[in-house]
């Protein structure tokens, strides 16, 4: 005889819209507490497929179902089980149906699913060379063309997906492919007023710079956009004099010769400094860095910096530039 939880999950498939709506609301509310999540986890084999089947329903039902899946997907084991049901394909298909009313929730679901390796592989479409990268190209296009000036920014969380994707070597290769031009598009979003977007961009750039030893040329191909994104957050707040800016490319010198909003987020400043470090580990990277007057920018930024962790990141680059080679192994700990 079915217990209460089994009956509740059974009602998710009810032919009655009213019964289905009540059932999905109850399940969604259960996912809002640790006890509820624990209870539902025990029935994951039935509740996950049932919720997934509701994603294409009307907004009242699909919204609650997606909210439940977002909460459940925070548990790694459940996220893995969802991925096995091909949920990423279902989510991407729904995301690009005209008139989709739950865009932000679907994007948030993808953020959680790409915390898992199999989720990254699924979103990258690694199993099929014919379509490999198509989902990522769509998401990048949406990220870069959607407006974030309004309160509603449904594609803002794509930045977090890109950070997750760029932790994977195949993902970094895809983003750095000059023929696709994805990283160039992504970097331009660093000018956004959204902190969420800025963090997504800085984290993605930083992860991609782990390929600097083999893909430095592709990184420097977009230096016009790369150096401002990496150096402006750590350049300090002062207006630079003409002597300093005359030694910089126009896009960088122009930005530093006027008053600007400081980047107060510590994580962004550390990530951009770590990206610079990974670039200047390479001889050609150091030369490129000197060519934009990078050391002077870091000198001024360091003088104004107060956070010990950020100061340490400045110092690692300074030591490398002085020595002209990498510091002793273990002096800087970075991981994807």
Secondary structure in CASP SS format (residue, H / E / C, confidence):
PFRMAT SS
TARGET T0000
AUTHOR 0000-0000-0000
METHOD secondary structure of the structure
MODEL  1
X C 1.00
X C 1.00
X C 1.00
X H 1.00
X H 1.00
X H 1.00
X H 1.00
X H 1.00
X H 1.00
X H 1.00
X H 1.00
X C 1.00
X C 1.00
X C 1.00
X C 1.00
X C 1.00
X H 1.00
X H 1.00
X H 1.00
X H 1.00
X H 1.00
X H 1.00
X H 1.00
X H 1.00
X H 1.00
X H 1.00
X H 1.00
X H 1.00
X H 1.00
X H 1.00
X C 1.00
X C 1.00
X C 1.00
X H 1.00
X H 1.00
X H 1.00
X H 1.00
X H 1.00
X H 1.00
X H 1.00
X H 1.00
X C 1.00
X C 1.00
X H 1.00
X H 1.00
X H 1.00
X H 1.00
X H 1.00
X H 1.00
X H 1.00
X H 1.00
X H 1.00
X C 1.00
X C 1.00
X C 1.00
X C 1.00
X C 1.00
X C 1.00
X H 1.00
X H 1.00
X H 1.00
X H 1.00
X H 1.00
X H 1.00
X H 1.00
X H 1.00
X H 1.00
X H 1.00
X H 1.00
X H 1.00
X H 1.00
X H 1.00
X C 1.00
X C 1.00
X C 1.00
X H 1.00
X H 1.00
X H 1.00
X H 1.00
X H 1.00
X H 1.00
X H 1.00
X H 1.00
X H 1.00
X C 1.00
X C 1.00
X H 1.00
X H 1.00
X H 1.00
X H 1.00
X H 1.00
X H 1.00
X H 1.00
X H 1.00
X H 1.00
X C 1.00
X C 1.00
X C 1.00
X C 1.00
X C 1.00
X C 1.00
X C 1.00
X H 1.00
X H 1.00
X H 1.00
X H 1.00
X H 1.00
X H 1.00
X H 1.00
X H 1.00
X H 1.00
X H 1.00
X H 1.00
X C 1.00
X C 1.00
X C 1.00
X H 1.00
X H 1.00
X H 1.00
X H 1.00
X H 1.00
X H 1.00
X H 1.00
X H 1.00
X C 1.00
X C 1.00
X C 1.00
X C 1.00
X C 1.00
X C 1.00
X C 1.00
X C 1.00
X C 1.00
X H 1.00
X H 1.00
X H 1.00
X H 1.00
X H 1.00
X H 1.00
X H 1.00
X H 1.00
X H 1.00
X H 1.00
X H 1.00
X H 1.00
X C 1.00
X C 1.00
X C 1.00
X C 1.00
X C 1.00
X C 1.00
X C 1.00
X C 1.00
X C 1.00
X C 1.00
X C 1.00
X C 1.00
X H 1.00
X H 1.00
X H 1.00
X H 1.00
X H 1.00
X H 1.00
X H 1.00
X H 1.00
X C 1.00
X C 1.00
X C 1.00
X H 1.00
X H 1.00
X H 1.00
X H 1.00
X H 1.00
X H 1.00
X H 1.00
X H 1.00
X C 1.00
X C 1.00
X C 1.00
X C 1.00
X C 1.00
X H 1.00
X H 1.00
X H 1.00
X H 1.00
X H 1.00
X H 1.00
X H 1.00
X H 1.00
X H 1.00
X H 1.00
X C 1.00
X C 1.00
X C 1.00
X H 1.00
X H 1.00
X H 1.00
X H 1.00
X H 1.00
X H 1.00
X H 1.00
X H 1.00
X H 1.00
X H 1.00
X H 1.00
X H 1.00
X H 1.00
X H 1.00
X H 1.00
X H 1.00
X H 1.00
X H 1.00
X H 1.00
X H 1.00
X H 1.00
X H 1.00
X H 1.00
X H 1.00
X H 1.00
X H 1.00
X C 1.00
X C 1.00
X H 1.00
X H 1.00
X H 1.00
X H 1.00
X H 1.00
X H 1.00
X H 1.00
X H 1.00
X H 1.00
X H 1.00
X H 1.00
X H 1.00
X C 1.00
X C 1.00
X C 1.00
X C 1.00
X C 1.00
X C 1.00
X C 1.00
X H 1.00
X H 1.00
X H 1.00
X H 1.00
X C 1.00
X C 1.00
X C 1.00
X C 1.00
X H 1.00
X H 1.00
X H 1.00
X H 1.00
X H 1.00
X H 1.00
X H 1.00
X C 1.00
X C 1.00
X C 1.00
X C 1.00
X C 1.00
X C 1.00
X C 1.00
X C 1.00
X C 1.00
X H 1.00
X H 1.00
X H 1.00
X H 1.00
X H 1.00
X H 1.00
X H 1.00
X H 1.00
X H 1.00
X H 1.00
X H 1.00
X H 1.00
X H 1.00
X H 1.00
X H 1.00
X C 1.00
X C 1.00
X H 1.00
X H 1.00
X H 1.00
X H 1.00
X H 1.00
X H 1.00
X H 1.00
X H 1.00
X H 1.00
X C 1.00
X C 1.00
X H 1.00
X H 1.00
X H 1.00
X H 1.00
X H 1.00
X H 1.00
X H 1.00
X H 1.00
X H 1.00
X H 1.00
X H 1.00
X C 1.00
X C 1.00
X C 1.00
X H 1.00
X H 1.00
X H 1.00
X H 1.00
X H 1.00
X H 1.00
X H 1.00
X H 1.00
X H 1.00
X H 1.00
X H 1.00
X H 1.00
X H 1.00
X H 1.00
X H 1.00
X H 1.00
X C 1.00
X C 1.00
X C 1.00
X C 1.00
X C 1.00
X C 1.00
X C 1.00
X C 1.00
X C 1.00
X C 1.00
X C 1.00
X C 1.00
X C 1.00
END
